[in-house]
Amino acid sequence: MSATELRGKTSAELENTLLELRKEQFSLRMLRGTGQLARPSEMRRVRKDIARVKTVMSQQKAGDAS
């Protein structure tokens, strides 16, 4: 997921995307805890995607304020 894709979404869509990513992060964390996580790189990908969504959300919020 790239930042340009995220900038085309509305704030409600971004919130839904963030919620889905957090659920995915939780399930990956549970898999890691039980030793069943096949690809540890997925944790990093999800964490970075969450950061991208939060960044775009804050940019949109700052743009609305100005």
DSSP file (Angstrom, degrees, kcal/mol; ACC not computed):
  #  RESIDUE AA STRUCTURE BP1 BP2  ACC     N-H-->O    O-->H-N    N-H-->O    O-->H-N    TCO  KAPPA ALPHA  PHI   PSI    X-CA   Y-CA   Z-CA
    1    1 A M              0   0    0      0, 0.0     2,-0.2     0, 0.0    51,-0.1   0.000 360.0 360.0 360.0 125.8    0.0    0.0    0.0
    2    2 A S     >  -     0   0    0      1,-0.1     4,-1.7    50,-0.0     3,-0.2  -0.635 360.0-118.0-104.1 162.8    1.5    3.3   -1.1
    3    3 A A  H  > S+     0   0    0     -2,-0.2     4,-2.0     1,-0.2     5,-0.1   0.826 113.4  58.8 -67.0 -31.5    0.9    6.8    0.3
    4    4 A T  H  > S+     0   0    0      1,-0.2     4,-0.7     2,-0.2    -1,-0.2   0.882 105.5  49.5 -66.8 -36.4   -0.5    7.9   -3.1
    5    5 A E  H >4 S+     0   0    0      1,-0.2     3,-0.7    -3,-0.2    -1,-0.2   0.905 111.6  49.7 -64.3 -40.8   -3.2    5.3   -2.9
    6    6 A L  H >< S+     0   0    0     -4,-1.7     3,-1.6     1,-0.2    -2,-0.2   0.832 101.5  61.3 -69.7 -32.7   -4.0    6.4    0.6
    7    7 A R  H 3< S+     0   0    0     -4,-2.0    -1,-0.2     1,-0.3    -2,-0.2   0.749  97.9  60.0 -67.8 -21.7   -4.3   10.1   -0.3
    8    8 A G  T << S+     0   0    0     -4,-0.7    -1,-0.3    -3,-0.7     2,-0.2   0.522  92.0  88.9 -81.5  -4.6   -7.1    9.2   -2.7
    9    9 A K  S <  S-     0   0    0     -3,-1.6     2,-0.1    -4,-0.2    -3,-0.0  -0.570  78.5-116.2 -94.3 156.4   -9.2    7.8    0.1
   10   10 A T     >  -     0   0    0     -2,-0.2     4,-2.1     1,-0.1     5,-0.2  -0.326  34.0-103.1 -80.0 170.5  -11.7    9.7    2.4
   11   11 A S  H  > S+     0   0    0      1,-0.2     4,-2.1     2,-0.2     5,-0.1   0.863 122.5  52.8 -66.0 -34.7  -11.1   10.0    6.1
   12   12 A A  H  > S+     0   0    0      2,-0.2     4,-2.0     1,-0.2    -1,-0.2   0.903 109.4  48.8 -66.7 -40.3  -13.8    7.3    6.8
   13   13 A E  H  > S+     0   0    0      1,-0.2     4,-2.4     2,-0.2    -2,-0.2   0.881 110.3  52.0 -65.2 -37.9  -12.0    4.9    4.4
   14   14 A L  H  X S+     0   0    0     -4,-2.1     4,-2.6     2,-0.2    -2,-0.2   0.893 108.1  50.9 -65.7 -39.5   -8.7    5.6    6.1
   15   15 A E  H  X S+     0   0    0     -4,-2.1     4,-2.2     2,-0.2    -2,-0.2   0.902 111.1  48.5 -64.6 -40.1  -10.2    4.9    9.5
   16   16 A N  H  X S+     0   0    0     -4,-2.0     4,-2.3     2,-0.2    -2,-0.2   0.904 111.3  50.0 -64.9 -41.1  -11.5    1.5    8.2
   17   17 A T  H  X S+     0   0    0     -4,-2.4     4,-2.4     2,-0.2    -2,-0.2   0.914 110.5  50.2 -62.6 -43.1   -8.1    0.7    6.7
   18   18 A L  H  X S+     0   0    0     -4,-2.6     4,-2.3     1,-0.2    -2,-0.2   0.903 109.8  50.7 -61.9 -42.1   -6.4    1.5    9.9
   19   19 A L  H  X S+     0   0    0     -4,-2.2     4,-2.0     2,-0.2    -2,-0.2   0.915 111.0  48.2 -62.7 -43.6   -8.9   -0.7   11.8
   20   20 A E  H  X S+     0   0    0     -4,-2.3     4,-2.3     1,-0.2    -2,-0.2   0.900 111.5  50.3 -63.4 -41.3   -8.2   -3.6    9.4
   21   21 A L  H  X S+     0   0    0     -4,-2.4     4,-2.6     1,-0.2    -2,-0.2   0.888 109.2  51.0 -66.2 -38.5   -4.5   -3.2    9.7
   22   22 A R  H  X S+     0   0    0     -4,-2.3     4,-2.2     2,-0.2    -1,-0.2   0.884 110.1  49.8 -66.2 -37.1   -4.6   -3.1   13.5
   23   23 A K  H  X S+     0   0    0     -4,-2.0     4,-2.3     2,-0.2    -2,-0.2   0.911 111.8  48.6 -64.6 -41.7   -6.7   -6.4   13.5
   24   24 A E  H  X S+     0   0    0     -4,-2.3     4,-2.4     1,-0.2    -2,-0.2   0.909 110.2  51.5 -64.0 -41.2   -4.1   -7.9   11.1
   25   25 A Q  H  X S+     0   0    0     -4,-2.6     4,-2.2     1,-0.2    -1,-0.2   0.901 109.4  50.7 -61.9 -41.1   -1.3   -6.7   13.4
   26   26 A F  H  X S+     0   0    0     -4,-2.2     4,-2.1     2,-0.2    -2,-0.2   0.928 110.7  47.6 -63.0 -45.5   -3.0   -8.3   16.4
   27   27 A S  H  X S+     0   0    0     -4,-2.3     4,-2.2     1,-0.2    -1,-0.2   0.883 112.0  50.3 -66.3 -36.4   -3.5  -11.7   14.6
   28   28 A L  H  X S+     0   0    0     -4,-2.4     4,-2.4     2,-0.2    -1,-0.2   0.884 108.8  52.6 -66.5 -36.9    0.2  -11.6   13.5
   29   29 A R  H  X S+     0   0    0     -4,-2.2     4,-1.9     2,-0.2    -2,-0.2   0.884 109.3  49.0 -65.3 -38.0    1.2  -10.9   17.1
   30   30 A M  H  X S+     0   0    0     -4,-2.1     4,-1.6     2,-0.2    -2,-0.2   0.901 110.8  50.2 -67.3 -40.3   -0.8  -13.9   18.3
   31   31 A L  H  X>S+     0   0    0     -4,-2.2     5,-2.5     1,-0.2     6,-0.8   0.899 110.2  50.4 -63.6 -39.8    0.8  -16.1   15.7
   32   32 A R  H ><5S+     0   0    0     -4,-2.4     3,-0.7     1,-0.2    -1,-0.2   0.894 107.8  53.8 -64.7 -38.5    4.3  -14.9   16.7
   33   33 A G  H 3<5S+     0   0    0     -4,-1.9    -1,-0.2     1,-0.2    -2,-0.2   0.833 111.7  43.8 -65.3 -32.9    3.5  -15.7   20.3
   34   34 A T  H 3<5S-     0   0    0     -4,-1.6    -1,-0.2    -5,-0.1    -2,-0.2   0.476 114.7-115.3 -91.4  -2.2    2.5  -19.2   19.5
   35   35 A G  T <<5S+     0   0    0     -3,-0.7    -3,-0.2    -4,-0.6    -2,-0.1   0.699  86.1 112.5  79.6  19.3    5.5  -19.8   17.2
   36   36 A Q      < +     0   0    0     -5,-2.5     2,-0.6    -6,-0.2    -4,-0.2   0.361  33.3 121.7-105.4   4.2    3.3  -20.2   14.1
   37   37 A L        -     0   0    0     -6,-0.8    -9,-0.0     1,-0.2    -8,-0.0  -0.579  38.9-173.0 -73.8 115.3    4.3  -17.0   12.2
   38   38 A A  S    S+     0   0    0     -2,-0.6    -1,-0.2     1,-0.3    -6,-0.0   0.890  74.6  33.6 -77.9 -41.2    5.7  -18.2    8.9
   39   39 A R    >   -     0   0    0      1,-0.1     3,-1.8     2,-0.0     4,-0.4  -0.878  59.8-173.4-121.9 100.1    7.0  -14.8    7.6
   40   40 A P  T >> S+     0   0    0      0, 0.0     3,-1.1     0, 0.0     4,-0.8   0.730  81.1  74.1 -62.8 -20.6    8.2  -12.4   10.3
   41   41 A S  H 3> S+     0   0    0      1,-0.2     4,-2.1     2,-0.2     5,-0.1   0.716  81.1  71.9 -66.5 -18.8    8.6   -9.7    7.6
   42   42 A E  H <> S+     0   0    0     -3,-1.8     4,-2.5     1,-0.2    -1,-0.2   0.858  91.0  57.9 -63.9 -34.7    4.8   -9.4    7.6
   43   43 A M  H <> S+     0   0    0     -3,-1.1     4,-2.2    -4,-0.4    -1,-0.2   0.930 108.2  45.5 -60.2 -45.1    5.0   -7.7   11.1
   44   44 A R  H  X S+     0   0    0     -4,-0.8     4,-2.3     2,-0.2    -2,-0.2   0.899 111.6  52.1 -66.4 -41.1    7.2   -5.0    9.7
   45   45 A R  H  X S+     0   0    0     -4,-2.1     4,-2.2     1,-0.2    -2,-0.2   0.924 112.0  45.5 -62.2 -45.4    5.0   -4.5    6.6
   46   46 A V  H  X S+     0   0    0     -4,-2.5     4,-2.4     1,-0.2    -1,-0.2   0.906 111.4  52.5 -66.1 -41.5    1.9   -4.1    8.7
   47   47 A R  H  X S+     0   0    0     -4,-2.2     4,-1.8    -5,-0.2    -1,-0.2   0.904 111.8  46.0 -61.0 -41.7    3.6   -1.7   11.1
   48   48 A K  H  X S+     0   0    0     -4,-2.3     4,-2.2     2,-0.2    -1,-0.2   0.869 110.4  53.2 -70.5 -36.0    4.8    0.5    8.2
   49   49 A D  H  X S+     0   0    0     -4,-2.2     4,-2.4     2,-0.2    -2,-0.2   0.894 107.7  51.7 -64.7 -38.8    1.4    0.5    6.6
   50   50 A I  H  X S+     0   0    0     -4,-2.4     4,-2.4     1,-0.2    -2,-0.2   0.917 109.6  49.8 -62.1 -42.7   -0.2    1.6    9.9
   51   51 A A  H  X S+     0   0    0     -4,-1.8     4,-2.3     1,-0.2    -2,-0.2   0.890 109.6  51.4 -63.6 -39.3    2.4    4.5   10.0
   52   52 A R  H  X S+     0   0    0     -4,-2.2     4,-2.5     2,-0.2     5,-0.2   0.926 110.5  48.0 -63.2 -44.7    1.5    5.4    6.4
   53   53 A V  H  X S+     0   0    0     -4,-2.4     4,-2.4     1,-0.2    -2,-0.2   0.927 112.6  48.5 -63.0 -44.4   -2.2    5.6    7.1
   54   54 A K  H  X S+     0   0    0     -4,-2.4     4,-2.3     1,-0.2    -1,-0.2   0.882 110.8  51.7 -63.4 -37.8   -1.6    7.6   10.3
   55   55 A T  H  X S+     0   0    0     -4,-2.3     4,-2.2     2,-0.2    -2,-0.2   0.933 111.1  46.1 -64.3 -46.3    0.6   10.0    8.4
   56   56 A V  H  X S+     0   0    0     -4,-2.5     4,-2.5     1,-0.2    -2,-0.2   0.888 111.5  53.2 -64.6 -38.5   -1.9   10.6    5.6
   57   57 A M  H  X S+     0   0    0     -4,-2.4     4,-2.2    -5,-0.2    -1,-0.2   0.917 111.0  45.7 -62.3 -43.0   -4.7   11.1    8.2
   58   58 A S  H  X S+     0   0    0     -4,-2.3     4,-2.3     2,-0.2    -2,-0.2   0.859 111.5  52.8 -70.1 -33.9   -2.7   13.7   10.0
   59   59 A Q  H  X S+     0   0    0     -4,-2.2     4,-2.2     2,-0.2    -2,-0.2   0.911 110.6  47.1 -65.5 -41.7   -1.8   15.4    6.7
   60   60 A Q  H  X S+     0   0    0     -4,-2.5     4,-2.0     2,-0.2    -2,-0.2   0.897 112.1  50.5 -66.1 -38.9   -5.4   15.6    5.7
   61   61 A K  H  X S+     0   0    0     -4,-2.2     4,-1.6     1,-0.2    -2,-0.2   0.908 111.6  47.5 -64.8 -41.1   -6.3   16.9    9.2
   62   62 A A  H  X S+     0   0    0     -4,-2.3     4,-1.3     1,-0.2    -1,-0.2   0.859 110.7  52.7 -68.1 -35.1   -3.7   19.6    8.9
   63   63 A G  H  < S+     0   0    0     -4,-2.2    -1,-0.2     1,-0.2    -2,-0.2   0.859 108.7  49.7 -68.6 -34.8   -4.8   20.5    5.4
   64   64 A D  H  < S+     0   0    0     -4,-2.0    -1,-0.2     1,-0.2    -2,-0.2   0.831 107.9  54.7 -70.8 -32.4   -8.4   20.9    6.6
   65   65 A A  H  <        0   0    0     -4,-1.6    -1,-0.2     1,-0.2    -2,-0.2   0.792 360.0 360.0 -73.7 -27.8   -7.3   23.2    9.5
   66   66 A S     <        0   0    0     -4,-1.3    -1,-0.2    -5,-0.1    -2,-0.2   0.507 360.0 360.0 -87.0 360.0   -5.4   25.6    7.2
